[in-house]
């Protein structure tokens, strides 16, 4: 009986170790994706600013207005 309990505890410890490792791996992926999203958001903002500036230079006097839902 004691042997059976030890085997179950060993299996639980092994499963917990694997689960912890998986959680750590997933956390690393989420952190990297967050950094990538931040970089892409900044790049998109910079490109949007550049396009707006180009539009102002191409069409002087023309105001670029944002749609009402902004």
OpenMM code with the backbone's topology and positions (N, CA, C; nanometers):
from openmm import Vec3, app, unit

residues = "UNK UNK UNK UNK UNK UNK UNK UNK UNK UNK UNK UNK UNK UNK UNK UNK UNK UNK UNK UNK UNK UNK UNK UNK UNK UNK UNK UNK UNK UNK UNK UNK UNK UNK UNK UNK UNK UNK UNK UNK UNK UNK UNK UNK UNK UNK UNK UNK UNK UNK UNK UNK UNK UNK UNK UNK UNK UNK UNK UNK UNK UNK UNK UNK UNK UNK UNK UNK UNK UNK".split()
positions = [
    Vec3(0.0816, -0.1201, 0.0000),
    Vec3(0.0000, 0.0000, 0.0000),
    Vec3(0.0859, 0.1263, 0.0000),
    Vec3(0.1889, 0.1289, 0.0839),
    Vec3(0.2773, 0.2451, 0.0908),
    Vec3(0.3497, 0.2645, -0.0424),
    Vec3(0.3857, 0.1532, -0.1055),
    Vec3(0.4531, 0.1579, -0.2351),
    Vec3(0.3635, 0.2232, -0.3413),
    Vec3(0.2354, 0.1894, -0.3344),
    Vec3(0.1389, 0.2455, -0.4295),
    Vec3(0.1276, 0.3970, -0.4114),
    Vec3(0.1250, 0.4422, -0.2855),
    Vec3(0.1164, 0.5856, -0.2569),
    Vec3(0.2423, 0.6581, -0.3040),
    Vec3(0.3569, 0.5961, -0.2822),
    Vec3(0.4827, 0.6566, -0.3276),
    Vec3(0.4851, 0.6689, -0.4791),
    Vec3(0.4369, 0.5665, -0.5472),
    Vec3(0.4334, 0.5698, -0.6934),
    Vec3(0.3403, 0.6808, -0.7423),
    Vec3(0.2256, 0.6950, -0.6751),
    Vec3(0.1315, 0.8006, -0.7140),
    Vec3(0.1923, 0.9381, -0.6886),
    Vec3(0.2593, 0.9542, -0.5753),
    Vec3(0.3234, 1.0822, -0.5430),
    Vec3(0.4341, 1.1122, -0.6441),
    Vec3(0.5145, 1.0116, -0.6781),
    Vec3(0.6200, 1.0303, -0.7780),
    Vec3(0.5608, 1.0750, -0.9117),
    Vec3(0.4513, 1.0100, -0.9528),
    Vec3(0.3873, 1.0467, -1.0793),
    Vec3(0.3340, 1.1892, -1.0732),
    Vec3(0.2739, 1.2273, -0.9618),
    Vec3(0.2227, 1.3641, -0.9462),
    Vec3(0.3363, 1.4660, -0.9518),
    Vec3(0.4491, 1.4335, -0.8869),
    Vec3(0.5637, 1.5247, -0.8896),
    Vec3(0.6190, 1.5393, -1.0306),
    Vec3(0.6247, 1.4294, -1.1036),
    Vec3(0.6725, 1.4335, -1.2423),
    Vec3(0.5765, 1.5161, -1.3277),
    Vec3(0.4463, 1.4911, -1.3126),
    Vec3(0.3467, 1.5670, -1.3885),
    Vec3(0.3546, 1.7157, -1.3558),
    Vec3(0.3723, 1.7478, -1.2276),
    Vec3(0.3840, 1.8874, -1.1866),
    Vec3(0.5082, 1.9519, -1.2475),
    Vec3(0.6186, 1.8804, -1.2500),
    Vec3(0.7416, 1.9332, -1.3090),
    Vec3(0.7215, 1.9617, -1.4580),
    Vec3(0.6550, 1.8696, -1.5288),
    Vec3(0.6280, 1.8911, -1.6714),
    Vec3(0.5338, 2.0098, -1.6916),
    Vec3(0.4307, 2.0190, -1.6082),
    Vec3(0.3352, 2.1296, -1.6197),
    Vec3(0.4042, 2.2627, -1.5927),
    Vec3(0.4900, 2.2668, -1.4922),
    Vec3(0.5634, 2.3895, -1.4602),
    Vec3(0.6540, 2.4295, -1.5760),
    Vec3(0.7207, 2.3323, -1.6354),
    Vec3(0.8073, 2.3595, -1.7499),
    Vec3(0.7255, 2.4140, -1.8669),
    Vec3(0.6109, 2.3544, -1.8919),
    Vec3(0.5243, 2.4004, -2.0011),
    Vec3(0.4754, 2.5422, -1.9751),
    Vec3(0.4370, 2.5711, -1.8528),
    Vec3(0.3907, 2.7062, -1.8176),
    Vec3(0.5025, 2.8068, -1.8380),
    Vec3(0.6234, 2.7737, -1.7967),
    Vec3(0.7371, 2.8633, -1.8163),
    Vec3(0.7631, 2.8884, -1.9646),
    Vec3(0.7563, 2.7822, -2.0455),
    Vec3(0.7754, 2.7977, -2.1900),
    Vec3(0.6678, 2.8873, -2.2503),
    Vec3(0.5435, 2.8631, -2.2123),
    Vec3(0.4333, 2.9448, -2.2648),
    Vec3(0.4459, 3.0898, -2.2210),
    Vec3(0.4880, 3.1123, -2.0975),
    Vec3(0.5073, 3.2482, -2.0494),
    Vec3(0.6135, 3.3202, -2.1319),
    Vec3(0.7213, 3.2512, -2.1646),
    Vec3(0.8264, 3.3113, -2.2475),
    Vec3(0.7726, 3.3506, -2.3846),
    Vec3(0.6902, 3.2650, -2.4411),
    Vec3(0.6307, 3.2939, -2.5721),
    Vec3(0.5409, 3.4167, -2.5626),
    Vec3(0.4593, 3.4240, -2.4589),
    Vec3(0.3678, 3.5373, -2.4429),
    Vec3(0.4458, 3.6672, -2.4252),
    Vec3(0.5518, 3.6642, -2.3473),
    Vec3(0.6340, 3.7841, -2.3260),
    Vec3(0.6950, 3.8295, -2.4590),
    Vec3(0.7507, 3.7368, -2.5363),
    Vec3(0.8092, 3.7721, -2.6661),
    Vec3(0.7043, 3.8258, -2.7614),
    Vec3(0.5852, 3.7670, -2.7614),
    Vec3(0.4786, 3.8165, -2.8483),
    Vec3(0.4361, 3.9568, -2.8064),
    Vec3(0.4331, 3.9839, -2.6775),
    Vec3(0.4007, 4.1183, -2.6289),
    Vec3(0.5023, 4.2198, -2.6777),
    Vec3(0.6299, 4.1839, -2.6727),
    Vec3(0.7349, 4.2737, -2.7217),
    Vec3(0.7203, 4.2968, -2.8716),
    Vec3(0.6900, 4.1900, -2.9451),
    Vec3(0.6731, 4.2022, -3.0895),
    Vec3(0.5517, 4.2896, -3.1222),
    Vec3(0.4431, 4.2730, -3.0490),
    Vec3(0.3243, 4.3561, -3.0711),
    Vec3(0.3582, 4.5026, -3.0449),
    Vec3(0.4345, 4.5303, -2.9401),
    Vec3(0.4751, 4.6684, -2.9112),
    Vec3(0.5581, 4.7263, -3.0252),
    Vec3(0.6539, 4.6464, -3.0769),
    Vec3(0.7370, 4.6941, -3.1881),
    Vec3(0.6517, 4.7208, -3.3117),
    Vec3(0.5609, 4.6287, -3.3416),
    Vec3(0.4756, 4.6452, -3.4590),
    Vec3(0.3806, 4.7640, -3.4439),
    Vec3(0.3313, 4.7865, -3.3234),
    Vec3(0.2435, 4.9009, -3.2977),
    Vec3(0.3185, 5.0317, -3.3197),
    Vec3(0.4429, 5.0391, -3.2707),
    Vec3(0.5233, 5.1602, -3.2917),
    Vec3(0.5533, 5.1802, -3.4398),
    Vec3(0.5867, 5.0714, -3.5100),
    Vec3(0.6164, 5.0813, -3.6530),
    Vec3(0.4923, 5.1273, -3.7301),
    Vec3(0.3769, 5.0738, -3.6964),
    Vec3(0.2535, 5.1142, -3.7630),
    Vec3(0.2231, 5.2608, -3.7370),
    Vec3(0.2434, 5.3046, -3.6156),
    Vec3(0.2209, 5.4453, -3.5816),
    Vec3(0.3143, 5.5357, -3.6603),
    Vec3(0.4415, 5.4958, -3.6692),
    Vec3(0.5379, 5.5751, -3.7463),
    Vec3(0.4993, 5.5797, -3.8935),
    Vec3(0.4577, 5.4673, -3.9484),
    Vec3(0.4184, 5.4643, -4.0895),
    Vec3(0.2925, 5.5470, -4.1138),
    Vec3(0.2001, 5.5411, -4.0201),
    Vec3(0.0780, 5.6213, -4.0325),
    Vec3(0.1128, 5.7695, -4.0332),
    Vec3(0.2031, 5.8097, -3.9446),
    Vec3(0.2473, 5.9494, -3.9419),
    Vec3(0.3132, 5.9878, -4.0738),
    Vec3(0.3956, 5.8992, -4.1279),
    Vec3(0.4630, 5.9287, -4.2545),
    Vec3(0.3630, 5.9424, -4.3684),
    Vec3(0.2640, 5.8541, -4.3733),
    Vec3(0.1631, 5.8612, -4.4794),
    Vec3(0.0834, 5.9909, -4.4674),
    Vec3(0.0455, 6.0276, -4.3452),
    Vec3(-0.0279, 6.1522, -4.3259),
    Vec3(0.0557, 6.2717, -4.3699),
    Vec3(0.1843, 6.2687, -4.3381),
    Vec3(0.2735, 6.3780, -4.3783),
    Vec3(0.2861, 6.3839, -4.5309),
    Vec3(0.2999, 6.2682, -4.5939),
    Vec3(0.3069, 6.2644, -4.7402),
    Vec3(0.1783, 6.3154, -4.8032),
    Vec3(0.0655, 6.2765, -4.7471),
    Vec3(-0.0629, 6.3227, -4.8003),
    Vec3(-0.0750, 6.4746, -4.7887),
    Vec3(-0.0280, 6.5293, -4.6793),
    Vec3(-0.0329, 6.6744, -4.6615),
    Vec3(0.0562, 6.7442, -4.7631),
    Vec3(0.1703, 6.6837, -4.7953),
    Vec3(0.2617, 6.7438, -4.8925),
    Vec3(0.2105, 6.7292, -5.0350),
    Vec3(0.1434, 6.6205, -5.0649),
    Vec3(0.0916, 6.5964, -5.1987),
    Vec3(-0.0322, 6.6818, -5.2235),
    Vec3(-0.1157, 6.6933, -5.1248),
    Vec3(-0.2391, 6.7704, -5.1379),
    Vec3(-0.2360, 6.8875, -5.0400),
    Vec3(-0.1567, 6.9939, -5.0734),
    Vec3(-0.1483, 7.1063, -4.9798),
    Vec3(-0.2863, 7.1702, -4.9612),
    Vec3(-0.3128, 7.2097, -4.8408),
    Vec3(-0.4392, 7.2729, -4.8094),
    Vec3(-0.5506, 7.1736, -4.7829),
    Vec3(-0.5275, 7.0488, -4.8132),
    Vec3(-0.6295, 6.9472, -4.7906),
    Vec3(-0.6107, 6.8905, -4.6504),
    Vec3(-0.7131, 6.9023, -4.5683),
    Vec3(-0.7069, 6.8508, -4.4330),
    Vec3(-0.7476, 6.7039, -4.4313),
    Vec3(-0.6664, 6.6255, -4.3669),
    Vec3(-0.7029, 6.4853, -4.3493),
    Vec3(-0.7856, 6.4773, -4.2215),
    Vec3(-0.9091, 6.4389, -4.2388),
    Vec3(-0.9967, 6.4292, -4.1242),
    Vec3(-1.0220, 6.2813, -4.0918),
    Vec3(-1.0230, 6.2528, -3.9649),
    Vec3(-1.0514, 6.1170, -3.9233),
    Vec3(-1.2014, 6.0941, -3.9305),
    Vec3(-1.2408, 5.9724, -3.9628),
    Vec3(-1.3845, 5.9430, -3.9674),
    Vec3(-1.4488, 5.9686, -3.8312),
    Vec3(-1.5785, 5.9931, -3.8292),
    Vec3(-1.6458, 6.0267, -3.7038),
    Vec3(-1.6352, 5.9213, -3.5946),
    Vec3(-1.6100, 5.7958, -3.6306),
    Vec3(-1.6043, 5.6926, -3.5270),
    Vec3(-1.4695, 5.6893, -3.4548),
    Vec3(-1.3752, 5.7775, -3.4885),
    Vec3(-1.2457, 5.7826, -3.4185),
    Vec3(-1.2528, 5.8730, -3.3017),
] * unit.nanometer
topology = app.Topology()
chain = topology.addChain("A")
for resn in residues:
    res = topology.addResidue(resn, chain)
    for name in ("N", "CA", "C"):
        topology.addAtom(name, app.Element.getBySymbol(name[0]), res)
